[in-house]
Amino acid sequence: MRIMRLKEVIDCTGLGRSTIYKYISEGSFPKTVSLGDRAVGWVESEVMGWVMSRIEARDARESLTAESPLGNQPIG
């Protein structure tokens, strides 16, 4: 198990600090793990799972669009 610090989570997700903490407060992003009095981190597998869930949601939306009767009609 590996712990990621904030900078690495930002680099991995492409999210900003305030967005990460907003998503945590909404319950839609992995919670932090206390590392000390003033230090927190994230479990790498949980962050990567969150990233994968975003990719899967995107792929599911694209699949629904491709299967839609309107999605396959030519324009014009």
N, C-alpha and C positions, 0 to 999 in steps of 0.2 A: 504494500500500500504506500502510496506517495502523496504528500501534501503539497499543494500549489499555493503560492502566495498571490496577492492581488495583481501584481504586474503580469504574472504569467497567465492568470485567468483572463485578464483584459486582452493580452496578446492572443490567447487561444480562441476566445469567443468573438473578439472584435467589438465587444460592448464597452461602454464607458463605466467608470466607477459608480456614478450615481444610478445608472440603469441597472447595474448588477444588484445594488442594494435595494432598489425599487422592486425588482423581480423577487428578491428574497422576501421582502415584506409582503408581497402578494402571494407568496407560496409557490411561485413558478420557477424558482432557481434553487439549486442545492444550498443548504444552510452552511454557515461557517463552523469550523472546529477551533475551539480556543487552544492556542499554543502557549499562552502565558498571560500575564496581566494585561498587556497591550498589543498582543499579536494574535492574528487569526489566519487561518488558511482554509483551503477547500480540499476535499478528497478528490484526487485526480479522476478516478473512475466515475464518480458522480457527475463531475463537470463534463467529461467526455460522453456520458450517457445523456446528459441534457443536450449537448451538441447533436448527437445522433438522433434524438427525438425531434429536433428541429428539422434535420435533413429528411427524416421519414415523413414528417408532416408535409413538407414541401413536395416530396415525391407522390404522396397520396393525393394532394391537390392537383398536381399535374396529371396524374392518372385519371382522376375524375373528369378533368377538362378534356382529355383525349378521348374518353369514352362517351362524352356527351354528344347527342345527335347534332347539336349546333356547333360543336367543336370541330367536326369533320367536313362541314360544308364549305365549298369554295366561295370566296368573296367576289362579288360583282355580278 
